[in-house]
Amino acid sequence: MDDWKENIYFVLVGPKEPGNIGASARAIKNMGFRKLSLVKPPPEMSEEGRWFARNSHDVLDAAEVFDSVEEAIRDKAVVVGTTRRKGKRRGVIMPVEKGVVRIRDIAINNKVAILFGREARGLFNEEVEECGFMLTIPSSKIQPSLNLAQAVLLTAYELSKHGQGLEGVRAGGRKRLDNTTLKQDLMTHGDVDSLYERISSVLELLDYIPRGDRNLREKIISNLKHFIGRSGLTEWELNMLHGICTQIEKKVPKRPIISEGSHE
């Protein structure tokens, strides 16, 4: 059974070349996947693009189109990015052959989005912030940059290869696989968004974040997004965290707002 493949969404962010879109549709179908999402693609698909999608027009024509990454990932439980660049702001970066194992396990019961950035510029920092972790495909230092459709194909291949041990695992079931427990149902990205604002307010209430220190607040929330995003949250876990925030808000009095010019 390949039901888990129906929960994997290949999301092309800001693709410029119709040929890359068509070739990506063909690449994911080659490996048994069908879900293609496009964020701000070209207004029309050229004949070249359809030619590159040879025997995969069904995947291409069924691709969902979104105006923003936020819309594309709202109903996904876990969001994963792809990158060749490294840096602290990129969070946890895993080799593709390691990262796909985690994606595969989560996808048994949950929707997972894999973001692929623009041909020339990749993913922007604010888009990386939405990702629980990043995948990277090892390549030569002489020519480290992969074509978009090539990156999609290699990622789909690794996923398909590591998913060969899932025959017979049904969506909703739980089973030991490679000494890990398959994930249960997780909350969507949209469901968890409000938690970050709540945590931010509670941290200020506790004086953990000095008033007005926007940089520290953004850094903490960014790291929380990466931390939670790597494995997702169940409904019980999300409610628990909201409950903890509620108890803190009840116990800790709100600080008075001192207007400018006050001498108190």
HELIX and SHEET records of a PDB file:
HELIX    1   1 ASP A    3  ASN A    7  5                                   5    
HELIX    2   2 PRO A   18  ASN A   30  1                                  13    
HELIX    3   3 GLU A   47  PHE A   52  1                                   6    
HELIX    4   4 HIS A   57  ASP A   61  1                                   5    
HELIX    5   5 VAL A   69  ILE A   73  1                                   5    
HELIX    6   6 LYS A   88  ARG A   90  5                                   3    
HELIX    7   7 VAL A   96  ILE A  106  1                                  11    
HELIX    8   8 ASN A  125  VAL A  128  1                                   4    
HELIX    9   9 LEU A  148  HIS A  162  1                                  15    
HELIX   10  10 GLN A  164  LEU A  166  5                                   3    
HELIX   11  11 HIS A  189  LEU A  205  1                                  17    
HELIX   12  12 ARG A  214  GLY A  229  1                                  16    
HELIX   13  13 GLU A  235  LYS A  251  1                                  17    
SHEET    1   A 7 GLU A  64  PHE A  66  0                                        
SHEET    2   A 7 LYS A  35  VAL A  39  1                                        
SHEET    3   A 7 ILE A   8  VAL A  13  1                                        
SHEET    4   A 7 VAL A 112  PHE A 116  1                                        
SHEET    5   A 7 VAL A  78  THR A  82  1                                        
SHEET    6   A 7 PHE A 133  THR A 136  1                                        
SHEET    7   A 7 ILE A  93  PRO A  95  1                                        
SHEET    1   B 2 ARG A 176  LEU A 177  0                                        
SHEET    2   B 2 THR A 180  THR A 181 -1                                        
END                                                                             
